[in-house]
Amino acid sequence: MTKNVVTANLDASVIEIAELMKRYGIGSVVVIDDKRNPVGIVTERDLVIKVLAEHRSPAETRVREIMSKPIISVSSKTGLLDAARIMARRNIRRLVVIDEGKLVGIVTSKDILKVAPEIIDILMESTRIAEPFESSIAEVEVIAGYCDECGEWSESLREIEGKMICPECRANYQSSEVG
């Protein structure tokens, strides 16, 4: 996670955003409101698709007009594997990290790629030592993230048959297995 996030206000021009990206060597800028709350994100893709390809004036176009919203975020307690799942499911490369409504960082696909070899080693090791489950529903540790069934945020997801499931969906899932 990068803690020093580059931000811009809603009224910044697209040129200002491009200059920030160039100056800091980054591919996105988090957009904040007057209270410094994150409200969107502008990526290189937004600049290409929403400004250049539409022949809009970068000097006249404001960030509020082209930013991606709503902002997709996680908390600083979210694990890297869960962050990777969210990115894959949502087809995004950046996740804003927010704690108690305040911007605390950003996780990018590059952050995940840096530790990917270690994650693969851990997964391979756990596969070797895992014993077969007697039940068809295998549950593991509780984590926070988005439920693979309903898509809602939960602080107590459990893995069941390869899906991360919230308590409400687990109750429905398990009752449908019984009936």
ABEGO torsion letter per residue (X at the ends): XBABBBBBBAABBAAAAAAAAAAAGBABBBBBBAAGBBABBBBAAAAAAAAAAAGBBAAABBAAAABBOBBBBBBAABBAAAAAAAAAAAGBABBBBBBGGBBAEBBBAAAAAAAAAAAAAAAAAAAAABBBBABABBBBBBBBEBBAAAGBBBABBBBBGGBBBBAAAAAAAAAAAAX
